[in-house]
Amino acid sequence: MCDLVQNLTSVIQSKTLAYLKALSRHNNRDWFEAHKAQYLEAKTDFENFISQVIVQLSKAEPRYKGLEAKKCIFRIYRDVRFSKDKSPYKTHLAAYFHTGTKQNEGAGFYIHIKPGNSFIGGGRYVPDAASLRKIRQEIDYNTEEFKKIISNKNFKKQFSELQNIKLKTAPRDYPKDHPDIELLKYTSFIVSKPLTDATVTGKQLMKEVTASFSTMKPLLDFLNRATD
């Protein structure tokens, strides 16, 4: 069952955004520990919201019913081992919804909450080599279906197009003059849609989330079919 928490909410509280703004200005361990209570409050607020998102998304994707909010949410602690930026904490809250495994997460739905830079996204980011080959093969075999998905009027209105993460040349095993070589050059298959702070804390947030997921779902289904 979903990891439901009391007082579920379909919006993000404005004080959660305020906390993230403050954290971005004071990104150090001493400040974080001194304001641990505010962090825990923001964390609970986001977890409550994500629990509600799972309930709503499960209506369109029944496999999501087994997800737990805590397992969808990313940790706030940054991995700074290989980064020049040694700031210890992320200044956003994020969650990823998928029904894959640790070895193959598959395509999923993503929510990113950051003051002034929140967005809804999804798809498959940098799949492993084996999965990428399968996705390209699926696009090659079912090109018209894929084109129909990404050229859908509502899809283009909400997400415009796939983010331009692709090779400069033709991938191995495909000729340069392949009629759909530009589609086969992609190395990630993701889309996103920005959210204003007013939307994040407003009554329309859940409507935006569910509408975006509904529009994105054919893309997710296509990508997951290729690698399932």
Secondary structure, 3 states (H helix, E strand, C coil): CCCCCCCCCCCCCHHHHHHHHHHHHCCCHHHHHHCHHHHHHHHHHHHHHHHHHHHHHCCCCHHHHHCCHHHHECCCECCCCCCCCCCCECCCEEEEECCCCCCCCCCEEEEEECCCCEEEEEEECCCCHHHHHHHHHHHHHCHHHHHHHHCCHHHHHHHCCCCCCECCCCCCCCCCCCCCHHHHCECCEEEEEEECHHHHCCCCHHHHHHHHHHHHHHHHHHHHHHHC
